[in-house]
Amino acid sequence: MKGGNMMDKSHFIKLTIGVYKVSELFPKREPLKFLLRRKADEVLASLVVAQFQPRALEQALEQIVVLGVYFQIAESQNWVKPENFWLLKTEYLVIEKEVKQMLVAGKQANGQPKPKSEPVQPSKPRSEVVKIKIAPDFSGLKDRHKKIIQVLRQKASAQIRDFNKVLPEVTKRTLRRDLDFLLHQGLVTRFGDKSKTEYKIKV
């Protein structure tokens, strides 16, 4: 792989710095703080040297999976607001998919057949894939909105009745207005119609 075709190294560095900043909010002597940082460093190192050592891509993939597990554990401890993890998890997921595509492309170049069960879509231009996304702004949300987001983080999708269980004092009409607001903000998506309408976090 040529250097010009690799993902932007500055992007990885920014993500690693992001891991350090978020983990700084953990308890002072919390071991997970250092595990997260060490794994983020390993991912960075593997991705940077991948253009010279193809095996490093496989290592990066394994390390990103472990990093994702660390994120889940840290998020469950409630040391930090969930939105602080949102951008990091999303960006590492993008990189994970990109690395998988590069590994498949490398195997095909070496004469290995394309997997039939998982057809690989053409890679997006690197400039589009690695562009850092702006984290959604949760600062202006009401408590109700935040509770709705929390429900959607816990479930793959949810209907009005699911939100009503968490917010029994809120009418369904008000909940629909809240969800319309979150739709307008680009934080959630809606699918289905009438009584089967469902909502989920927009990724």
N, C-alpha and C positions, 0 to 999 in steps of 0.2 A: 504494500500500500504506500502510495506517495504522500508526502506531507501535506500537499494541497488538497488531498481528498479526505484527510482526517478531520474529525470534528474540532471545533475551535478550543484550543487549550485554555485560553483565557476564561472561557465559560466554565470549565471544570474548576479552575482556581477560585472563581467567584462563588461557586456552589460550596466548595470546601470552606471558604471563609464564612459562608452562611451557616454551615454546620457548627463552626466554632462560636459564632455569635449566639445562636439559639441555645447551644449547650451551656453557654456561660450563665444562663438563667436557671440551670439545675442547682440543686443543693451543692454546697462547696466541695464536699469530699465524695460526692456520688460517683461510684465506679463507672456507671453507664456514660457519664460525661466523657471520660477518657476512652472508653470503648468506641463510642461514636466518632470521636475525633480521629482515633487511630485507623478505624476502618475507612473513613472519608479520605485520609491521607493515602491509604493503600489503593483506593479506587483511583485517585488522582495520579499516583505514580504509574499504575498499570495502563491507564489511558494515554498518558504522555509518552510512554515508551512503546506503545502498541505498534507504531509505524516501523519500529526497528525489530520488535520481537512479537510476531503474530500470536504466540502463545499467551501474551499478556492480555489479549482481548478476552480469552476464556477466563483468565484469572479475574479480570474486571467484572465480568458477568457474575461470577460466584460472589465476589465481594459486595456488589450492589444488592444482591439478594439478602445477604447477611445484614447490610446497612438498613434495608427496608424493615427487617425484623426488629432491629434496634429502635428504629423510629416508632414502630407500633408499641413497643414496651414503654418507651419514654412518654409517648402520648397518653398511655393509659394511667400514668402516675399523676397527671394533672399538675405538673410543676409549671407548665407553660400553656398558654392558650392554644387550642388546636390549630388556629389559623397560622400560627408560627411554623407549623410543620407542613402546611399545605403546599407552598411553593417548592420546598425542598423535595418532598415526596413526588410531586408532579414532574419536576425536572429530572430526577434520577430515573423515573419511569420512562421518560422520553429517551434518555441515554441507553437504558437497558434494551429498549426496542431497537434502537439504532445499532447497538453492538450485536444483537441477534441477527439483524439483517446483514451486517458486515461478515459475520461468521458463516452464514448460509452462502453468501456471495463467494467467500473464499473457498468453501468446499466445492461449489460448482466449478470454480476456476481450476480446481485440482482434479476435475473429472468425476466428482461424486454426483449422483443423480439428485435432482430437486425433489424434496419430500412431497408426496402426493397429498398427504393429509393436511398440510399447512402451506398452501401456496403463498409465496412471498410477493408482496406488492412492490412495485418499483419504489426505490428510495426517494424521499422528497429532497429537493435541493438543500444542501447543508445549511445555507444561510437561513432557510425557513425552519429547519429542524432544531438548530441550536440557539435560536434567538431566545433570550431570557424573557419569560413572560412576567407581566406585572401582577403581583399578588393582589387578589381581590381585596377591596377596602372594607373591612368589617367594622371599622371604628364608628361609623355613623348608624349602625344597626340598633334597633330597639331590642330589648330583652326578648320579646316574642320572636323577632326575626332570628336571634341567636339560638333560641330553643328549637326553632324549625330547622336551622342548619345542623344542629346537633342531632336531631332525629334522622336527618338524611345521611349524616356521616355514619350512623349506626346501622342503617338499613340500605339495601341496594336501591330501593325505591319506596315511596310511601304515598298514601292517599289522605284525603282530608280527615277521615276518621282516625288515622294514626296520629295526626297532629292534635286532634281533639282530645285524645287520651292523655297527652302530655300537658295540654292547655285546656282543661275542661271548662274553665271560666270564660273562655273566648268563643264567640259564636262562629259558626261555619262561614258565615258571610265575611266576618272580619278576617278569618284565616285565609279565605280566598283572596281578599285584598292584599294581605301580607305576602302571599305567594306571587301575586301579580307584580308586586313591588320587587321581589327578589328576582323574578323573571326579567323585569326591565333592567335590573342592575347586572344581569348576566351571570348570576350566581347559581341559578337552578335552571333546569329544563323541564318541559311538560310534555307528556305523551298520553295517548288514549283520548276518549271523549266521554262527556256526560258523567254517569256514575262510575265509569272505569278510568277516569282521569288519574294519572299518577305523576309524581314529581321525583326528580333525583338531582344530585349535585352535578353541576356542569363541569366537565373536565377538559 
